[in-house]
Amino acid sequence: MNMIKKVCLSGFVFTVILPLISCSSTPDKPDGIYDTRNRAAEYLTYGWKHYNQGFYSKAEDFFLQALESNLLVDNISGVIKSYIALMQNSIAQGKKNAAEDYLARAEEWLSLTEEADVTFEYRAAKGQLLTYQGKYEEAKKILLAALSSYPDAEKKLPLKTSMVFNTLAMIEKNTGNYEKALEYANTSIEIDKKEKNFTGLASSYYIIAAVYSRKGDIAEAIENLNISLDNDKKAENSPGIANTLLALGSLYYKQEDKETAYIYYKRSLMIYLQLENNLLISKALERCINTAEEIDRKKELSWLINLREKYPTSE
């Protein structure tokens, strides 16, 4: 006896004849149907991909779709992760109020779950936001509390744990505790090397470079920025590549190598133009214009000045 079934593939309907075969044992049935949850997870994956490439508006669209899908099935942990993703994306866009609002919503949902990994992710995100707000002591307390309250964090959530150490390194760097900053950055690097997390590695080496720059060791700073750049390129992290190129330009400028500085400034500008990040376009443009004037690049200077009319100064 046969059963006729119609199957739809890519808009075309195919008729398939399936033989009814008796089995001695019935296969295990799945515990549930998770199509919507799986779709939400895919949306988050696509969102982070666009986030890492610097396409924040596209990332936001995917994160919002993830949120909608998770809300549809009351997937509490998924809702929290979606709000956290939207918060981080808002920080990248410089949208402070939106970032605060998204984290507040995540906190409301956090009260509905006792999942240790979700709680850890929330605390890591809150530490990031507080650091972004310049509330370093408060951020440091919550990040250290997150690590101490979840001993298995590095084993179960290595990338999130690395991010926590990276944020702690940034805090220590910004508050002048350079040796502690290097310690935290190197801890983050150890984890990210195991996970082959190139974006995380790039961020930690960037922090290390910033520490050496502040200590006046420009050569060491340049070396670490080049390592950062290499990792960002492996990850195809466009914002990271552009930011590192801009930083390299600044260091070469400090060394009075203005020709090399100009090349790095211009390379960063070309990326910012592709990303359509007006604020950073303006920042890179000003450095390009000022340096081009000093090294007498008249033809390019004319083009840069015309470009500035479209992207007014960030000052």
N, C-alpha and C positions, 0 to 999 in steps of 0.2 A: 504494500500500500504506500502511495506517495502523497506528499503534501505540497501544494503549490504556494509559493510565497513570492510576493513582489518586493524587490529591493531597490531603493532609490540611491543612486550614486552620482554625485556631482550634477544633479538635475535630470538625469536619465533614469528611467525605470526599467529594470531588468526582471524577468520572471525566472525564478530559480525553483527547480523541482527537488525537494528534499525528501529522501527516503526515510520512512519511519522505521527506525531500527530499535528493537527491544534491547534493553540493557539489564544486566543482572543486578546492577547497583545504580542508584540515583546520584548524580553529581551534587556536590555541596552547593547550596544556594547562597548567594552573597548576603551579607548581613544587612545591606541597605543599598539604596540607589544614591550615588553621589555625583551625578552629572553636573549639577549647579555648583557644588563645592569645587569640583575639579576645574570647571570653567573659570571660577573665581581665582583659583590658584594660577591658572594659565594667564589670566589678565594681569595678575601681580608680576609674574615672570616677564611678560612683555613690557609692563610698565617700568620695571627696573632696568631692562635692556635699554629702553629709550632714555631713562634717567641717566645712565652711565654714559650715553652718547651725547648728553647735553640737550636733548629735545624734550624740554620740560613740559611743554603744553601737550605733546603726545603722551608723555608719561602720565600726566594728570588724567587724561581721558581714560587710559587703561586702569588706573587706580580707582577712578570713580565707578567704572564698570565692575571692578572687583568688589567694591563696597556694595553696590546694588545687588550683585549676585549673592554675596554673603548675608545681606539683610533679608533677602527673599527666603532663605532657609534657616534664618536665626542661627547662623554659624558664628557664635560669640567670638571665638579666637580669630576667625577670619575677618570679622568686622574690626576688631582691635588692630590687627595687622594692616588692614586697609587704611584706617585712620592714621596710623604711624607712617605709612608710606606717603600719604598725602601731606603729612606734617613735614617730612624730610624734603619732599619735592617743593613745598612752599618756602622752606629755608633757602633752598638752592636758587629760588626765584626772587629772594629778598622780600617775601610777603610775610612779614612778622605776625600781623594780626591773624592771618589765615592759619599759620603754623600753630599759634597758640590755641585757636579755636578747635583745630583738628585733634590736638593732643588732649584738650579738655573733654572732647567727645570720647576719645579712647579711654580716658580715665573713668567715665561714667559706665562704660561697658565692662571695665576691668573688675568692678565690684560684683559682677555676675559669675566670675570664674576664679578658681583657685589653681589654675594650671601654672606651674612654676616657670615654664619656658616663656609663656606669654607675659607673665609678670616681669620677668627679666628683660624681655624685649621692650616693654613699656618703660621700665626704669632707665634702660640704655637710651631710649628716645628722649625721655625727659631730661636726662643729663646733657644730651646734645642741644636741646632747645635752650636750657639754662646757660650753657656755654655760649651759644649764639647771642643770648641776651646780655652776656657779660657778667652773669651771676656765678662767678667761678667757685666760690666756697660752697654754695648750695649745690652746684652741679657735682662737685667733687664728692660731697657727702653721699649723695644719692647713688653715684656710680660705684663707690667703694662698698656701700651697703648692698648694692645689687650683686657684687662679686662675692661678698661674705655670706650672703643668704642663699646662694645657689652654687655650692661647691662643684657640681657637675657641669657648670656652664660651659667650660672650655671643651669638654668631651661632647656634650649634646648640642651646643650652639657655638661652635668655634668662630664663625664669622661675626656673630654679634658680640662675642667676648673680645675678639680682636678690636672691634669698633670701640668698645668701652675703654680699652687700654689706649687706643689712638686718641680718643677724646680726652682722657686723663693727661696724655702727653701734651696735647694742645693747651690744656689748662695750665700745666706747669710751665710751659714755654711762655705763655702770655703773662704769667705772674712772676717770671724771672727765675724760677727754680730749674735751671738748665740741666743739672745732673739728673734730677728726678724725671725731667721730660725725656731725656735720652734713655733712661731706664724703661719707662713705660713704652716708648716708641719701639725699642728693641724687643720688648715682650710681645708687642703687637706683630712685629716682623716675624718672630719665631713661629707664631700661630699661622700667619698668612703664607709663609713659605710652605708649610705642611699642606695647606689647603689650596695652594696655587691661586691665591686671591691677589691678583696683580693690582687691582684698584686700591686695595687696602695697603699693599706694599708701597705703592706710589705715594699714598698719603703720608705714611709714616716716614719715608725717606725725605719727603718735602718738609715735614716738621723738623727732622734732624738737621736738614740744610738751613732752616730758619734759625735754629739754635746756634749753629756755627757762625752764621752771618752776624748774629747779634753779639757773639763773642769776638768778632773781628777776624775770624779765620775764613777768608773768602775762598781760598783754594779748596778747603774741605767742604764748604757750602756748595760750591760748583760741582764737586765730585758727587755729592749726595743728590743734588738736583738732576744730574745726568742719569743716575740710577732710577730716580723717581720718573723721569721722562721715559726711560726704557720700559718700565713697568706699565705706565699709562698707555704707551703705544701697544704693548701686548694685549691690554684690555680694550683697546680702541676707545679709551675714555677721552673724548674730545675736549671737554672743559678742563680736565686735568692736564692734558697736553698743552693747551693754550696758556693756562695759568703758570705752568712750569717754564714755558718758553719766555713768558713775560718776566718771571723772576730771574731767569738766567740773564736776560737783557739788562736788568737792573744791576746785577752783580758785575757784569762786564763793564757797565757804565761807571760803576764805582772804581774800577781798576783803570779808568781812562781809556779803555778800549772801545771807543764809541762806534767804530765801524762794525765790530762784532755785535755790540749792543743793539744797533739799528737793525741788523739782520734778524736777531731774535725777536725784537719788538714787532717787526713786520710779519714774521711768521705767526706770531700769536694773533695779530690783527686779522690775518686772513682766515683763521679758524673762527674767531668771534663773529666775523661777517657771515660765515656760513651758518653759525648758530643763531644769528639774528639777536644777539644779546647786546642791546643798545648801550647799557651802562658800561660794559666791558669794552665794547667797540670804542666808545668815547675815551676810556682810560688808555687803551693801547694807542689810539690815534694821537693823543696829546704827547705821549712819549716818542712816537714816531716823528711827529712834526718838530718837536724840540730838538731831537737828535739830528734829524735831517738838516735842520738849519745850521747846526754846529759843524757838520761834516760837509756842508755845501752840496747837498743832493738836490739841485734846483728842479730838475724835471720831475722827480718823485714828489718833491715838496709841493708842487703845483697840484698834483693829483690828490695828495693828502689834504690840502687845504680845501679843495672842492668837496672832498668826502666829508670833511668836518661840518659843512653846511647842512648835510643830511643828518649827521649825528652830533648835535651840539655838545660842548664840553660838559664833563661831569662835575666840574668844580662848582 
